[in-house]
Amino acid sequence: MKHSSKKAIYAALAGNALIALTKFIAATVTGSSAMLSEGIHSCVDTGNQFLLLYGWKRAEKPPDAAFPFGYGKEVYFWSFVVAISIFSVGAGVSLYEGIQRLRAQVELSSPQLNFIVLAVALVFESGSWYIAWREFAKGKGDLGSWQAIRRGKDPSLFVVLFEDSAALLGLVVAFIGVLLTSLTGNTAYDAMASILIGVILASTAILLAYETKGLLIGESANREVIQGIREMSELRPEILRTNEVLTMHIGPHFILVNLSVEFQDSATAVDIEIAVAQLDREIKQTWPDVKRVFVEAESWVKPARSAGV
């Protein structure tokens, strides 16, 4: 596991575990629906950190006969499971609880405890979010945040960032709901806050699922890598033309490359063997995430203009 991913996950795990306990205590004492939803949210987030760590542990398994390219996609699978758990458990329970409390309003007691817990949770969540953002910022380089998320190949970083962002937004919503209920005596505000938290979690889950889907299916390397490999291939004097550069991320730091090239007619078998070995070495040195390179010797065939050609 890369250090940045590990650091962000452990920070979120520690923060969410502590916050979940305090929120559940406050929800039990005060009867706040919004606080209960927030407790469920933090509990789900805590479980999600374990899932991400488990995914990274599985991804580190060496290749074997059943999985010759290794288990790198385990990270993508468990990140997708995280999105499902947020949607089904976090959003589902929050929406259900909010709707039930909206139908049968229950008077809150000791609202001051909710404010204290929310303030403490805000401190912990802010710290966790800052660490996640700092590690994400290191990885994105000069890219914009949204562009880095769309092009990122390590879902654990933006999963934690999304979770912590949703948690901070949920705390604000819970605070407003509890405050309005305390000021007006109308517990509908607390129930509606729980529903809104559910909507936030559902939106976060859908976005996470969308972003991890491509990686799970088999997303290509970034355009700069593909273009760089093509240019490096075409600089070889033994290669006449590079037909295709096919890439796929087997894991966050494992790129599979398949090159289809046409060699010069004058190139001997020895020339081709040396060219392939040198090209393989140069590609891996330039892009360390490229772990396997396959080169196919093919002739270029101009696409037919019609089915009859």
N, C-alpha and C positions, 0 to 999 in steps of 0.2 A: 504494500500500500504506500502511496506517496504520502510524505509527511504532512502536507497541507490538508489533504482529505482527512487523515487520521485526527489531526488537531481539531478541525472544525467539528467532526462527529463527536469526539470525546467531550468537547466543551458544551455542545448541545445536549448530550446525554446527561451530564452532571447537572446542568441548569434545569432541564425539564423534569428530572426525577425529584429534585427538591421542590420545585414549583407545584408539581402535581399533588404532592402530599399536603401542602398548605392550602391549596384551593379546595380539595375535598373536605378538609377540616372545616374551612369557612362555609362551604356549601351545606354541610351537615348541621352546623350551628345556626346559620341564618336562614336556611331554606331557599337561597337564591338559585333560580334556574340558570341565570347567566353564569354564575360562579361554578355550578355543576358542569355546564357545558365547557367552561374553560378548564376545569379539572380533567374532564375526559380528553379534551384537546391535548393537554400536556402529557397525559398518560399515553395517548396514541403516539405522540412525538417521541416519547421515551422508548416505546417499543420499536418505533421505526429506526432509531439509532442502532439498536441491537441488530435489526435486520440488515442495515447497511454494513455494519461490522462483520456480520456473518457472511454477507455477499463478498466482501473483500477477502475474507479468510478462504472461502471456497475458490475465489478467482486465482489465488496463489498456488493452487494445486498444479503439479507438473503435468504435461501432456501424457496421455496414455493411448492404448490401442483404440478405445472407444471415442476419445476426444483428442485426436492427433494435434490439434492447434491449441490445446489447453482449455481452461475453464474461465477465460476472461469475461465471457458474456454473463457469468453469474452476477456480476455487479449490475448489469443492465436489468436482469430479471428481477432481482430483489429491489431495485429502485422502482420498478413497475409495481411490485407488490406493495411497496410503501404508498404509492399513489392510490392503489385500491383500498388500503386500510384507512387512509385519511378520508376517502369518499364514503366508504361503507360504515365504518365505525365512528369516526370523528364527526363527519357531517350528518350522517344518518341519525345518530343518537341526539346530537344537538338540536336538529330540526324537530325530532319527535318530542323531546323534552320541552322545547319552547312551545310547540303547538298544544301539548297537554296542559302546560301551565297557563296558557292563554285561555283555554276552555274552563279550567277550574283554578281560578286565581287563589294563591296561598300567600298570606301575609308574611312579610319578611321580619326577622328579628335581628337585633344587633347589627345594623348595616355598617357601623363603624369598623367591624372586623373585616368586612369585605374590602373596604377602602385600604386598610392596612395590608391585607394580603395582596391586593392588586398593586400597591406601591412596591412591595417587596418583589413580586413577580416581575414588575416592570424593570427593576434593577437587574435581576438575573437574566431576563430575556434580552435586555439591551446589551449586556456583556457578551452573551452567546451570539447575538446577531453581529456585533462588532467583529468578533473573531472570524465568523463565517464570511463576512463581507471583506475583511482584510485578506484572508486566504484566497477568496474568489478574485479580488482585485489583483493579487499577485499573478494568478494564472491567466487572467484575461489580457494582460499586456496593454497594448494600445487600442484594443477593440472596445467598442461601446458595450455597455452591460447587456443589452438585449441581444446584440450580435454575438457576444461571447457565450450567452446561454444557448442560442440557436446553433452555434458551431462547436460548442464544448463537447468533449468526448468522455469527461469524467462526471457522471450525473450526481455523485455523492456531494460535490461541492454546491451545485445549485439546488439540490434537493434540500439540504440543510438551510441554505439561504432562504428558499421559499417558505420552508416551515417556520423559521424564526420571524420572517416578515409577516406571515399570516398570524403568528402568535402575538406579535406586537399590536397588529391591527385589531385582533380579537380582544386584547386587554383594554384598548381604548373604547371599543364598543361596550364591553362589560362594565367599564367604569361609568360610561354615560347612562347605561340602563339602570344600574344600581343607584346612581345619583338622582336620576329623574324619579325613580320609585321612592327614594327617601324623601325627596322634596314634595312630591304630589300625593304620596300614599297609594298611587295606582300601580299595582304589580304587573300590569300589562306591559309596561316599559321593560321590566326585567325579562319577561317572556319573549318580547320582540327582540331584545338583545341576543337571547339564546338562538333565535331563528336566524338572525343576521350572522352570528358566528358560524352557524351551520352553512349558510350560503358562502361565506368566505372560505371555509374549509373545502366545500365542494368545488369552488372555482379553482382553488389551489391544486386540488387533486386532478382535475381535468387538465390543467396546464402541465403538471408534472407528467401525467400519462402521455400527453401529446409529445412532449420533449424526449421522453425515454423510448417511445415506440420505434422511432427510426433507428436508434442505436441497437435495440433488441432485434429488429429485423435484419440489420446489416448495413449500417450507414458507411458511406465512403469517407476517405480522408479529406481534409480540407483542400480547397482548390489550389492553394499555394503549393502544397505538397505534391499534388498530382501534376501540376504544370512544371514544377521543378524536376520531378522524375522524368517527365517527357523530354525536357531540354537536356538533361544529363544523358539520357539514352541517345538522343539524336546527335550529340557531340562525339560519340564514338565513331571512329573512321570505318569500323567494320560494319556498322549498321546503316543501311540505305534509308530506311523509313521506320518510324514507330507508328504502328497502326492503332493500338489501344493501350491505355493505362488503366487497369481495373484495380481498385483498392477496396478494402473493407476493414473496419475496426473489429477485431476479435475481442478487444478489451480496451480500456481507456489508454493503455500504453502498449498496444500490440496491433500493428498494422500489417495486413497481408497484402502483398503487391503481386499482380500478374501482368506481365508485359507481353504484348504481341508485337514482334518486330520482323522486319524483312532485312536479311543480311545481304551484303554486297556479293555479287556472283563470284567475285574473285577471292572471297574469304575462304580459307581452308578450314577443316574441322578443328585444327589446333588454334587457328585465329579466333574462331567462334568460341571455343572453350575458354580461352584467355579473356576474351571480351566479356563474356558472361560473368566470370569470376570477379573481374575488376569492377564491372558495373554493380554487381551485388555488394561488394565491399564499399564502394563509394556511396551508394544509396543509404546503406545502414550507418555509415559514419556521418553523413549529412543529416539524416533524420533517425535518431536513436530509437524512436518508437517503431520503426519498420523492423520487424523481426524475421519475416520470411519473404523471399523474392523468387518468383517463378518467371522464366523467360520462355516464350513460345516462338519458334521460328516459323513464320507464315508469310505467304505472298499476299500483297495488297490487291484486292479485287474491287474495281470501281462498281458502286451500287448500280443495279439495273434501273433504267428509266421507267420501265413498265414490266408488268408481269409476263409479257410475251417475249421479252428480250432474254 
